[in-house]
Amino acid sequence: MDAKRFEEARRVLAEARFLLVLTGAGISAESGVPVFRGPGGYWRNRHFSELANSEAFEREPRTVWDWYLERRGTVRLCSPNAAHEALAAWSRRRGAADESPGALVTQNVDGLHERAGHQGVVRLHGTLWRNRCSGCGREREDASLTWHDLPRSPCCGAVERPAVVWFGESLPRAALDAAIDAVQQADAALVIGTAGVVYPAAGLVERVRSNGAPIVEVNPDEDYGMGDRGAFGGIWLRAAAGAVVPALLASPPG
């Protein structure tokens, strides 16, 4: 990794008054969480896109739940990595200094940011660790890994579904509003482990860039970005998040 580019990225982040952080599957892949986009996106010979939609749940609710319960079990065995920990420490540090800590917006549903101690995570795609009533939409925390019968909501007895955003569904209004508010305040963005192909999440970073704010991108994939520029035309650090994010966000000496 180019030392000059790293120092430039560190300066950009240190000078930001309000930093927008967007994380994707890559940060959690370093913790062992499977990435479903790409060649590995199959479960029991079913592509993930066949299961992550409301039509599949209507036809095969048990099969869809079996997949999500297995995902819960896999994630339960994973731990937040150094990048998750550094982001949580960054948030606590700036919050304690009565400064705006910026905002962390994630496309991930695994909950590793929260397990690292990060408060106020904006979850664009929901979470594995909540169920949603298919009748009234009410949600509740749930960490079950197995069920004898399909879960039913305590509010009205309807079958519950995973509280995640499926293909063809809109993002949660509150999460989207929080993300847009962060974009409007951001004077820099840090993009970690996402290729910028999933919308509307990718559009958030594009709006920050269109406002003239600098972008720092962390992604070890050699096919990411164009030349020395990232997918969003930012300062691209081709390195694993766990190896570089702690140093990027470290407190300045003194």
C-alpha positions in Angstrom: 0.0 0.0 0.0 1.3 3.4 -1.0 2.4 5.3 2.2 1.7 8.7 0.7 -1.9 7.7 -0.2 -2.4 6.3 3.3 -1.3 9.6 4.9 -3.5 11.6 2.6 -6.5 9.4 3.5 -5.7 9.7 7.2 -5.5 13.5 6.9 -8.9 13.6 5.1 -10.6 11.6 7.9 -8.9 13.5 10.7 -10.1 16.8 9.3 -13.7 15.7 8.7 -16.2 17.6 10.9 -18.8 15.0 10.1 -17.7 11.7 8.6 -20.1 9.3 6.9 -18.9 5.6 7.1 -20.5 3.1 4.8 -19.7 -0.6 5.3 -20.5 -3.6 3.2 -20.0 -7.3 3.1 -16.2 -7.1 2.8 -15.6 -5.9 6.4 -17.5 -8.9 7.8 -16.0 -11.3 5.4 -12.7 -10.7 7.3 -14.5 -12.1 10.4 -15.6 -15.2 8.5 -19.1 -14.1 7.6 -20.0 -15.6 4.1 -20.4 -13.3 1.2 -23.4 -14.3 -0.9 -22.8 -12.1 -3.9 -20.5 -13.9 -6.4 -19.7 -17.6 -6.9 -20.3 -18.5 -3.3 -23.9 -17.3 -3.2 -25.6 -20.7 -3.0 -27.2 -22.7 -0.1 -28.4 -26.2 -0.7 -28.1 -25.6 -4.4 -30.3 -22.6 -4.2 -29.0 -19.1 -5.1 -29.5 -16.6 -2.4 -31.7 -14.4 -4.7 -34.2 -17.3 -4.9 -34.7 -17.2 -1.1 -34.3 -13.5 -0.2 -37.7 -12.4 -1.4 -41.3 -12.3 -0.2 -42.6 -14.7 -2.9 -40.2 -17.4 -1.7 -41.3 -16.9 1.9 -45.0 -17.2 0.9 -44.2 -20.5 -0.9 -41.6 -22.0 1.4 -41.5 -20.2 4.7 -39.8 -23.1 6.5 -37.0 -23.3 3.8 -36.4 -19.6 4.0 -36.3 -19.6 7.8 -33.9 -22.6 7.8 -31.5 -20.6 5.6 -31.7 -17.6 8.0 -31.3 -19.7 11.1 -28.2 -21.3 9.6 -26.9 -17.9 8.8 -27.5 -16.9 12.4 -25.6 -19.9 13.6 -22.7 -19.1 11.3 -22.5 -15.4 12.4 -22.8 -16.4 16.1 -19.4 -18.2 15.7 -17.8 -15.0 14.2 -16.4 -12.1 16.1 -16.0 -8.5 15.3 -12.6 -7.8 13.8 -10.1 -5.0 14.3 -12.0 -2.8 11.8 -15.3 -3.2 13.7 -13.5 -2.4 17.0 -11.7 0.6 15.6 -15.0 2.1 14.3 -16.7 1.5 17.6 -13.8 3.2 19.4 -13.9 6.1 17.0 -17.6 6.7 17.7 -17.1 6.6 21.4 -14.1 8.9 21.3 -15.7 11.6 19.3 -18.9 11.3 21.1 -17.1 11.8 24.5 -15.5 14.9 23.1 -18.9 16.4 22.5 -18.2 16.4 18.8 -20.4 15.0 16.1 -19.3 11.4 15.7 -20.5 11.2 12.2 -22.6 8.3 11.2 -22.1 4.6 10.5 -24.4 3.3 7.8 -24.1 -0.5 7.0 -25.5 -2.8 4.4 -24.7 -5.7 6.6 -27.3 -7.6 8.7 -24.9 -9.6 10.9 -24.8 -7.3 13.9 -21.0 -7.3 14.3 -20.9 -3.5 14.5 -23.2 -3.7 17.5 -21.3 -6.5 19.1 -18.2 -4.4 18.9 -20.0 -1.7 20.9 -20.9 0.7 18.2 -24.0 2.7 19.2 -26.5 4.2 16.7 -25.7 2.0 13.7 -27.9 2.8 10.7 -29.0 -0.6 9.4 -30.1 -0.1 5.8 -31.0 -3.7 5.2 -32.3 -4.7 8.7 -30.8 -7.3 10.9 -30.6 -11.1 11.3 -31.4 -10.8 15.0 -35.0 -9.5 14.8 -38.2 -11.0 13.6 -41.0 -9.1 11.9 -44.7 -9.9 12.1 -46.0 -10.6 8.6 -49.4 -9.2 9.7 -48.8 -5.8 11.3 -45.0 -5.4 10.8 -44.1 -5.2 14.4 -40.6 -6.3 15.2 -39.0 -8.0 18.2 -35.5 -9.1 19.1 -34.8 -12.8 18.6 -31.6 -14.9 18.7 -33.0 -18.3 18.2 -31.1 -20.8 16.1 -33.7 -23.5 15.9 -37.5 -23.8 16.0 -39.8 -26.8 16.0 -42.6 -24.7 14.4 -42.5 -21.4 12.5 -42.3 -18.4 14.8 -45.5 -16.4 15.4 -45.7 -12.9 16.6 -46.9 -12.3 20.2 -49.0 -9.3 19.0 -51.4 -11.0 16.6 -50.3 -14.5 16.1 -49.2 -14.1 12.5 -46.2 -15.9 11.2 -43.0 -13.9 11.6 -40.4 -13.3 8.9 -36.7 -12.2 9.2 -36.5 -8.5 9.7 -34.3 -7.9 6.7 -34.8 -6.1 3.4 -35.5 -8.6 0.6 -35.2 -8.1 -3.1 -38.0 -5.8 -4.4 -38.6 -4.2 -1.0 -38.0 -0.6 0.1 -35.5 0.3 2.7 -36.8 1.0 6.2 -38.0 4.6 6.2 -36.3 5.5 9.4 -33.0 4.1 8.4 -33.1 5.8 5.0 -34.0 9.1 6.5 -31.1 8.8 9.0 -28.7 7.9 6.1 -29.8 10.9 4.0 -29.5 13.2 7.0 -25.9 12.0 7.4 -25.2 12.5 3.7 -26.3 16.1 4.0 -24.0 16.7 6.9 -21.0 14.8 5.7 -17.8 16.6 4.6 -16.0 13.3 4.0 -16.9 9.6 3.6 -15.1 6.3 4.4 -16.3 3.4 2.3 -15.3 -0.1 3.6 -15.8 -3.4 1.9 -18.4 -2.6 -0.6 -18.1 -2.5 -4.4 -20.7 0.3 -4.9 -23.1 -1.8 -6.9 -26.0 -2.1 -4.4 -28.4 0.8 -4.6 -29.6 3.0 -3.0 -26.6 2.5 -0.6 -24.1 3.3 -3.3 -26.1 6.4 -4.2 -25.4 7.8 -0.7 -21.7 8.0 -1.4 -22.2 9.4 -4.8 -24.2 12.2 -3.2 -21.4 13.0 -0.8 -19.0 13.1 -3.7 -21.3 15.3 -5.7 -21.2 17.8 -2.8 -17.5 18.0 -3.3 -16.5 16.0 -0.2 -13.5 13.6 -0.4 -14.0 9.8 -0.3 -11.6 7.3 1.2 -12.2 3.7 0.0 -10.9 0.5 1.7 -11.1 -2.7 -0.3 -8.5 -5.4 -0.9 -10.1 -6.7 -4.1 -7.7 -6.2 -7.1 -10.6 -5.8 -9.4 -12.1 -3.0 -7.3 -12.1 0.6 -8.7 -10.2 1.9 -11.8 -6.5 2.2 -11.7 -5.5 3.9 -8.5 -9.0 5.3 -8.1 -11.7 3.5 -6.2 -15.2 2.7 -7.4 -16.3 6.2 -6.3 -13.2 8.0 -7.6 -11.8 8.3 -4.1 -8.5 7.6 -2.3 -8.4 3.8 -2.7 -6.4 1.9 -0.1 -6.1 -1.7 -1.4 -5.8 -3.4 1.9 -7.9 -5.5 4.4 -10.1 -3.4 6.6 -8.8 -5.0 9.8 -5.2 -4.1 8.8 -5.7 -0.4 7.8 -8.9 1.0 9.5 -7.4 1.1 13.1 -4.5 3.1 11.9 -6.7 5.4 9.7 -8.9 6.3 12.7 -6.2 6.3 15.4 -6.2 9.3 17.7 -3.5 11.8 16.7 -0.4 11.9 19.0 -0.5 14.3 21.9 
